[in-house]
Amino acid sequence: MKQKNGMMLSDNYVYTPSTTDITIRWRKMGWIPPTEDPKFQKKWADFRIACAQGIESLGRPAPQFNPSVVKWKEK
């Protein structure tokens, strides 16, 4: 085996310069970035639709203000 900078080079060690795009190696191992993952795309599409429809579309009734419940301090 060759030595480089005092280290033994083998198949287990792969030098990666700082300018290398590490996602290329991650993709080979099966990683999918969130921007391309259908699960995350659907999640955020649903979130954007819910925001566009407004709070009324969430299916929960809005809390009603009941003035008899509020107790005012008298001075």
Protein Blocks (a to p, Z undefined) as FASTA:
>chain_A
ZZeehiacdfkbccddfkbcfklmmmmnopacfklmmklmmmmmmmmmmmmnojklnopa
cddddfklpccddZZ
